[in-house]
Amino acid sequence: MNQLILSLYFFIVIFIGYTSYKKIKGSKDYFLAGKDAGVREVAGSLLATVLGSSAIIGSVNFSYSNGWAGSWFMICAALGLLGLLPLIDRLKKYKSYNLPELMGEFYGNEVKNLSSVIIPIAWIGIVAAQIIGSAKIISIFVDMNYSTAVVISGIVFIVYTFLGGQLSIIKTDFIQFIFIIAGVVLCFLYILRDGGDIRGMGMINEKFDPLDLFIMILTYSTTFLVGPDIYSRIFCAKDEKTAKQAIKLSVIILIPLGFILAGIGVYVSSNYGIDIAKGSVLMFLADKILPQPIVILLYFGLLSAVISSADTTLLTAASTFAQIFIKDLREKNAIKLARIFVLIFGVFSILVALKFTFILPTLLLALAVYSGAFIVPCLAGILGYRCEKFYAISAILLGGSLALCGKLMGGTIGNIIIIFSFFINLLILIVIPKLIFHMNKIKN
């Protein structure tokens, strides 16, 4: 029975992709969903993108081990979106389809090409994190081995994104978001009825100290302030007012949702003992505690979370990489080229998901590389700063490399290196050019 339900769900997903495929008339439809999305569509897509399997399963598992500190994942996302609000009016004067095009407008074509290489490579890890989450859900729901579930999930994501692009994503994300909210909230309400203990460590504790929070804000919140996937949603809005209202609505929903997800993890930690290395808290609840109707809704919600994030990140990776080979995404063959890279990056993501089975580390590693490389240059560019391409390229490469080293090293020293990567980025991009300018001025 579960196999039939899952097959039907995936068939509907691919059918939606096919119907969107028939409606696509040009690059504006495929990459920006016609740039005609309203508040509900943009907010639903923002929320569905934020609430991927890595965010939901990862934050609940994190709360199981670290108490109410798990609520910081959604709170940090909300903080990043709040910081984006004042930038919307600045973004409206740019006609870019995505973040690398923005970087090109700020610092030149070479920087655009560099961004179009680094971001897709980092985003393979994020797509893989969604595939990992989907595979874990499917393997329990239909009693399938992990590797098979990875391949099936990856194929569905690839086909859906290949066919419909942004048009299918933006039009269905609100419905997927409803599934996500319904599944998670009903799960939380049901366990509250059980009357078990829901006390856990505080939001700041011995396992999650202020430095950990600072690193999360630096490498996680900032990806919502300056992020390829978030910008791809914002660029779909029909006007700036719509984008701002959608962001505000998203923030209002994300903050309480963060505590709901953390509460689920704390509840299971307080009342049961499980090995989350071999599964997840939500899968344990679905298998042992929740009634079947809520289980099915929770599975659909989690799968919706996976699809909404996987397709967005996969399209982001493919479309940005395509820009290396064409002048911009408005060209006639842009859609064809992007679809080729959807296939290529999708396959690579499947291979990563087969190799690594832990969701949160895979996600945070990719985000650390991105944030160390691009947050400072992109934010500076949006605020009107300009410099020679040499400094921008050096800042991106060194900042991203240091952030990667810090994340791989881990611990306090690794966190310090990540923080240092932002300072180095700032130093190369802004401070050194100004010093050289003033030194040359004095000489002359």
CORZI-V961844 format. One record per residue. N is the residue number from 0. SS is DSSP state (a for helix, b for strand, c for the rest). PHI is phi in whole degrees, -180 to 180 (NA if undefined). BURIAL is # if it has 16 or more other C-alpha atoms within 10 Angstrom, else .. Layout:
BEGIN
((N:SS:PHI:BURIAL) (N:SS:PHI:BURIAL))
END
This chain:
BEGIN
((0:c:NA:.) (1:a:-63:.) (2:a:-64:.) (3:a:-66:.) (4:a:-62:.) (5:a:-64:#) (6:a:-62:.) (7:a:-63:.) (8:a:-62:.) (9:a:-66:#) (10:a:-62:.) (11:a:-63:.) (12:a:-60:#) (13:a:-68:#) (14:a:-63:.) (15:a:-62:#) (16:a:-60:#) (17:a:-68:#) (18:a:-65:.) (19:a:-68:#) (20:a:-57:#) (21:a:-70:.) (22:a:-93:.) (23:c:-72:#) (24:c:-111:.) (25:c:-175:#) (26:a:-64:#) (27:a:-64:#) (28:a:-72:#) (29:a:-71:#) (30:a:-99:#) (31:a:-129:#) (32:a:53:#) (33:a:79:#) (34:a:50:#) (35:c:-138:.) (36:b:-79:#) (37:c:-91:#) (38:a:-61:#) (39:a:-61:#) (40:a:-68:#) (41:a:-68:#) (42:a:-64:#) (43:a:-61:#) (44:a:-72:#) (45:a:-59:#) (46:a:-67:#) (47:a:-65:#) (48:a:-70:#) (49:a:-64:#) (50:c:-90:#) (51:c:-74:#) (52:a:-61:#) (53:a:-64:#) (54:a:-74:#) (55:a:-74:#) (56:a:-64:#) (57:a:-64:#) (58:a:-71:#) (59:a:-67:#) (60:a:-63:#) (61:a:-63:#) (62:a:-68:#) (63:a:-59:#) (64:a:-94:#) (65:a:-125:#) (66:a:70:#) (67:a:-70:#) (68:a:-61:#) (69:a:-62:#) (70:a:-67:#) (71:a:-65:#) (72:a:-60:#) (73:a:-74:#) (74:a:-63:#) (75:a:-65:#) (76:a:-63:#) (77:a:-63:#) (78:a:-62:#) (79:a:-63:#) (80:a:-66:#) (81:a:-61:#) (82:a:-65:.) (83:a:-74:#) (84:a:-51:#) (85:c:-68:.) (86:c:-88:#) (87:a:-59:#) (88:a:-66:.) (89:a:-71:.) (90:a:-70:#) (91:c:-66:.) (92:c:-81:.) (93:c:-99:.) (94:c:-106:.) (95:c:-75:#) (96:c:-89:#) (97:c:-157:#) (98:a:-67:#) (99:a:-58:#) (100:a:-64:#) (101:a:-60:#) (102:a:-60:#) (103:a:-66:#) (104:a:-65:#) (105:a:-76:#) (106:a:-126:#) (107:c:115:#) (108:a:-64:#) (109:a:-62:#) (110:a:-70:#) (111:a:-61:#) (112:a:-66:#) (113:a:-62:#) (114:a:-62:#) (115:a:-72:#) (116:a:-96:#) (117:a:-69:#) (118:a:-62:#) (119:a:-60:#) (120:a:-63:#) (121:a:-65:#) (122:a:-73:#) (123:a:-59:#) (124:a:-64:#) (125:a:-73:#) (126:a:-61:#) (127:a:-61:#) (128:a:-62:#) (129:a:-69:#) (130:a:-65:#) (131:a:-58:#) (132:a:-62:#) (133:a:-62:#) (134:a:-63:#) (135:a:-67:#) (136:a:-67:#) (137:a:-63:#) (138:a:-62:#) (139:a:-87:#) (140:a:-63:#) (141:c:-121:.) (142:c:55:.) (143:c:-117:.) (144:c:-70:.) (145:a:-59:#) (146:a:-62:#) (147:a:-63:.) (148:a:-64:#) (149:a:-62:#) (150:a:-64:#) (151:a:-62:#) (152:a:-59:#) (153:a:-61:#) (154:a:-64:#) (155:a:-61:#) (156:a:-62:#) (157:a:-64:#) (158:a:-64:#) (159:a:-60:#) (160:a:-71:#) (161:a:-56:#) (162:a:-76:#) (163:a:-97:#) (164:a:55:#) (165:a:-68:#) (166:a:-64:#) (167:a:-72:#) (168:a:-66:#) (169:a:-67:#) (170:a:-78:#) (171:a:-110:#) (172:a:-62:#) (173:a:-65:#) (174:a:-65:.) (175:a:-64:#) (176:a:-62:#) (177:a:-61:.) (178:a:-59:#) (179:a:-60:#) (180:a:-62:#) (181:a:-61:#) (182:a:-64:#) (183:a:-70:#) (184:a:-67:#) (185:a:-65:#) (186:a:-61:#) (187:a:-65:#) (188:a:-64:.) (189:a:-66:.) (190:a:-70:#) (191:a:-65:.) (192:a:-64:.) (193:c:-68:.) (194:c:76:.) (195:c:-76:.) (196:c:-71:.) (197:c:-132:#) (198:c:-98:.) (199:c:-150:#) (200:c:-60:#) (201:c:-69:.) (202:c:-66:#) (203:c:-120:#) (204:b:-150:.) (205:c:-67:.) (206:c:-94:.) (207:b:-141:#) (208:c:-94:.) (209:a:-57:.) (210:a:-66:.) (211:a:-61:.) (212:a:-65:#) (213:a:-61:.) (214:a:-64:#) (215:a:-64:#) (216:a:-65:#) (217:a:-68:#) (218:a:-106:#) (219:a:-115:#) (220:a:-58:#) (221:a:-65:#) (222:a:-74:#) (223:a:-95:#) (224:a:-76:#) (225:c:-135:#) (226:c:-142:#) (227:a:-58:#) (228:a:-69:#) (229:a:-66:#) (230:a:-65:#) (231:a:-64:#) (232:a:-74:#) (233:a:-62:#) (234:c:-67:#) (235:c:-81:#) (236:b:-66:#) (237:c:-73:#) (238:c:-159:#) (239:a:-68:#) (240:a:-61:.) (241:a:-61:#) (242:a:-61:#) (243:a:-66:#) (244:a:-64:#) (245:a:-65:#) (246:a:-65:#) (247:a:-60:.) (248:a:-63:#) (249:a:-63:#) (250:a:-62:#) (251:a:-60:.) (252:a:-82:.) (253:a:-66:#) (254:a:-64:#) (255:a:-64:.) (256:a:-64:#) (257:a:-60:#) (258:a:-74:#) (259:a:-65:#) (260:a:-63:#) (261:a:-64:#) (262:a:-62:#) (263:a:-64:#) (264:a:-64:#) (265:a:-65:#) (266:a:-60:#) (267:a:-66:#) (268:a:-63:#) (269:a:-78:.) (270:a:-119:.) (271:c:-140:.) (272:c:-121:.) (273:c:-133:.) (274:c:-102:.) (275:a:-72:.) (276:a:-67:.) (277:a:-104:.) (278:c:-175:#) (279:c:-154:#) (280:a:-62:#) (281:a:-64:#) (282:a:-69:#) (283:a:-63:#) (284:a:-61:#) (285:a:-64:#) (286:a:-82:.) (287:a:-116:.) (288:c:-116:.) (289:c:-77:#) (290:c:-72:.) (291:a:-57:.) (292:a:-58:.) (293:a:-71:#) (294:a:-60:#) (295:a:-63:#) (296:a:-65:#) (297:a:-65:#) (298:a:-61:#) (299:a:-63:#) (300:a:-62:#) (301:a:-68:#) (302:a:-65:#) (303:a:-64:#) (304:a:-62:#) (305:a:-63:#) (306:a:-63:#) (307:a:-64:#) (308:a:-85:#) (309:a:-64:#) (310:a:-67:#) (311:a:-64:#) (312:a:-68:#) (313:a:-66:#) (314:a:-66:#) (315:a:-60:#) (316:a:-61:#) (317:a:-68:#) (318:a:-70:#) (319:a:-69:#) (320:a:-68:#) (321:a:-62:#) (322:c:-69:#) (323:c:-67:#) (324:c:-104:.) (325:c:-133:.) (326:c:-66:.) (327:c:-157:#) (328:c:-80:#) (329:c:-90:.) (330:c:-67:.) (331:c:-61:.) (332:c:-93:.) (333:a:-64:#) (334:a:-64:#) (335:a:-59:.) (336:a:-66:#) (337:a:-62:#) (338:a:-65:#) (339:a:-61:.) (340:a:-75:#) (341:a:-60:#) (342:a:-64:#) (343:a:-66:.) (344:a:-70:#) (345:a:-63:#) (346:a:-64:#) (347:a:-61:#) (348:a:-65:#) (349:a:-61:#) (350:a:-64:#) (351:a:-65:#) (352:a:-65:#) (353:a:-72:#) (354:a:-85:.) (355:c:-114:.) (356:c:-115:#) (357:c:-101:#) (358:a:-72:#) (359:a:-64:#) (360:a:-59:#) (361:a:-63:#) (362:a:-66:#) (363:a:-68:#) (364:a:-64:#) (365:a:-63:#) (366:a:-68:#) (367:a:-64:#) (368:a:-61:#) (369:a:-61:#) (370:a:-65:#) (371:a:-63:#) (372:a:-89:#) (373:a:-117:#) (374:a:-59:#) (375:a:-65:#) (376:a:-61:#) (377:a:-71:#) (378:a:-63:#) (379:a:-62:#) (380:a:-64:#) (381:a:-62:#) (382:c:-80:.) (383:c:105:.) (384:c:-79:.) (385:c:-136:#) (386:c:-151:#) (387:c:-67:.) (388:a:-61:#) (389:a:-58:.) (390:a:-69:#) (391:a:-64:#) (392:a:-64:#) (393:a:-62:#) (394:a:-64:#) (395:a:-64:#) (396:a:-67:#) (397:a:-72:#) (398:a:-63:#) (399:a:-66:#) (400:a:-66:#) (401:a:-64:#) (402:a:-63:#) (403:a:-63:#) (404:a:-61:#) (405:a:-63:#) (406:a:-69:#) (407:a:-68:.) (408:a:-71:.) (409:c:72:.) (410:a:71:.) (411:a:-64:.) (412:a:-63:.) (413:a:-61:#) (414:a:-63:#) (415:a:-64:#) (416:a:-64:#) (417:a:-62:#) (418:a:-61:#) (419:a:-62:#) (420:a:-61:#) (421:a:-70:#) (422:a:-66:#) (423:a:-62:#) (424:a:-57:#) (425:a:-64:#) (426:a:-63:.) (427:a:-69:#) (428:a:-75:#) (429:a:-118:#) (430:a:-69:.) (431:a:-61:.) (432:a:-58:.) (433:a:-68:.) (434:a:-63:.) (435:a:-64:.) (436:a:-61:.) (437:a:-69:.) (438:a:-64:.) (439:a:-67:.) (440:a:-65:.) (441:a:-66:.) (442:a:-63:.) (443:c:-84:.))
END
